[in-house]
Structure formats: C-alpha cells, structure tokens
C-alpha cells in the first residue's frame, strides 16, 4: 500500500509530456452562441408543442362522450332543456283580453265536464299574421251554468283558404286545464256524414252545420273511439246520397 502511494506522488510531480495550449477564446464564444440559439429554438418549439396540446386537448374535452367528469366545470354550460307537459294549460284571462266571440250559434255536444257542457263555435281570428283567406277557426269551449263560455282550444288553418273544399283544422285529442278536448275539425262542402278508420274499425263522427254557412260542417269524435288526431286518418266525407266526397 505504501509503495503505491509513493508511485502516485511521483507521477503527480512529473511534468506533462505535452504542454496545454492557450484557450481559443473566439472559438469558445462562437460555440457558445450556437448553443444559446439552439436552446432558444428548442424552448420555442416546446412552447409550440404545449400550445398544440392545449388546443387539441380542448377539442377532445368538448367532443361528445370524451370529457371526464372532472372537466365539466371548465366546459361550456349545458343547454337549458324545457320539459313539455302532457297537458296544454289554457291562457289565464286578463281584463284587457277579450274572450273570442261566437260567430253564429253555439254547437251543443251533450258532453259535460267540470259541471259545464262542451260546445263548439266558430270565431274570428284576431291575428295580423293570419292569411287574409283564413279568418276564422272553431273553438272548443265549456258552456257554464251561468251562461258564460270558457274557451279551451282553437283549431284553425294557418295558411290557405279557410273555406276551400275539404277537411280543415283537424286537431284536439288532448287535455286542456284538466278537460279533455276531443279530436275535431271542420269540413267545407256538402258533407252529410264523416267517418274515419281506427284499428280496422269504421268510426263515425258527430257533425253539425255552422249556422253562418251550412256548407261548413263541424265534426268531432268520442274520446274512446279516436284518442288522438293522428289516429283520425284517413278522414272520409260523404254526401247525403252516399257519394264519397274525398279521395
């Protein structure tokens, strides 16, 4: 062990076989400049990569089914969903809102609900957006014991001519203010009988002529026979002599 230490001391004390050269300062500065520029480029490239990652990450987070629960707070708020009730509430009357007035006589149905009789009557449509040739509709209403009419549902054409030949404004089959409004509408023409087919069974409609125009026939179906307007197809009208008026 002592001999090895002595040899090591002797080697350290020997002069180097080749003397060190003086440092080339110009070359060192050039190399250092290249290294700094390279580092700046790499730093910039890293920033660009980071930005791309953020952009694509944001797209992924907003894609359907791709966002985990923890990112919901940072995502766009969900759209407000309006739930539609199975019933259509009647508009609350106001002192400034006049009730639709009957045009001609009120049509009795012999059906009662909430202590009042269900009736139909034609009424003028007070709407500036209504076409000039569609100016009336058929109102389903309750005729209360005190003689007042409680409007429930208005069926009318939104375009075309309200008295052109054929079926018009078939609607209803819904609940309004807890009152069942049957499927109803009107036919313009000399119809003496109106019927439809439900589940292979022929169902006749109740009919009544409008006192202001006998060629306008109001029709409606019983709830048990035709529960919705979609089921009342096809509608067929016949003349008094049994001739089919519609295709």
Residue pairs with C-beta under 8 A, 6 or more apart in sequence:
60 66
60 67
61 67
61 71
61 74
61 75
62 75
62 76
67 75
86 175
87 174
87 175
87 176
87 177
87 178
88 153
88 174
88 175
88 176
89 176
89 177
90 151
90 152
90 176
90 177
91 97
93 99
99 149
99 151
100 123
100 124
100 126
100 139
100 151
100 154
101 123
101 124
102 121
102 122
102 123
102 139
102 149
103 121
103 122
103 123
103 124
103 136
103 212
104 121
104 122
104 210
104 211
104 212
105 121
105 211
106 119
106 120
106 121
106 141
106 143
106 149
107 119
107 120
107 121
107 208
107 210
107 218
108 117
108 119
108 143
109 117
109 118
109 119
109 120
109 206
109 220
110 117
111 117
111 118
111 182
112 118
113 142
113 179
113 180
114 142
114 178
114 179
115 144
115 145
116 142
116 143
116 144
116 145
116 150
117 142
117 143
118 140
118 141
118 142
118 143
118 179
118 181
118 182
119 140
119 141
119 142
119 143
119 149
120 138
120 139
120 140
120 141
120 184
120 208
120 218
120 220
121 138
121 139
121 141
121 149
122 136
122 137
122 138
122 139
122 210
122 212
122 216
122 218
123 136
123 137
123 138
123 139
123 154
124 135
124 136
125 134
125 135
125 136
125 137
125 154
125 156
130 156
130 158
131 158
131 159
131 160
133 160
133 161
133 162
134 156
134 157
134 158
134 159
134 160
134 161
134 162
135 162
136 156
136 162
137 154
137 155
137 156
137 157
137 162
137 169
138 154
138 155
138 156
138 169
138 184
138 185
138 186
138 218
139 151
139 152
139 153
139 154
139 155
140 151
140 152
140 153
140 154
140 155
140 172
140 176
140 181
140 182
140 184
141 149
141 150
141 151
141 152
142 149
142 150
142 152
142 179
143 149
143 150
144 150
152 176
152 177
152 179
152 181
153 171
153 172
153 174
153 176
153 181
155 169
155 170
155 171
155 172
155 184
155 185
155 186
156 162
156 168
156 169
157 168
157 169
162 168
162 188
163 188
163 213
163 215
163 216
164 188
165 188
165 189
166 187
166 188
166 189
166 246
167 185
167 186
167 187
167 235
167 237
167 246
168 185
168 186
168 187
168 188
169 185
169 186
170 183
170 184
170 185
170 229
170 232
170 235
171 183
171 184
171 185
171 229
172 181
172 182
172 183
172 184
172 185
172 220
172 229
173 181
173 182
173 183
173 226
173 227
173 228
173 229
173 230
173 231
173 232
174 180
174 181
174 228
175 181
180 223
182 220
182 221
182 222
182 223
182 226
183 220
183 221
183 226
183 227
183 228
183 229
183 231
183 232
184 218
184 219
184 220
184 221
185 218
185 219
185 220
185 235
186 210
186 216
186 217
186 218
186 219
187 194
187 216
187 217
187 219
187 237
188 215
188 216
188 217
189 215
189 217
189 237
189 245
190 215
190 239
190 240
190 245
191 207
191 217
191 237
191 238
191 239
191 245
192 207
192 238
192 239
192 240
193 204
193 207
193 237
193 238
194 204
194 205
194 207
194 217
194 219
194 235
194 236
194 237
194 238
195 202
195 203
195 204
195 205
195 235
195 236
195 238
196 202
196 203
196 205
196 221
196 226
196 231
196 232
196 233
196 234
196 235
196 236
197 203
197 234
198 225
198 226
198 231
198 232
203 221
203 225
203 226
205 219
205 220
205 221
206 219
206 220
206 221
206 222
207 217
207 218
207 219
208 217
208 218
208 219
209 216
209 217
209 218
210 216
210 217
210 218
217 237
221 232
226 232
234 246
235 246
236 244
236 246
237 244
237 245
237 246
238 244
238 245
239 245
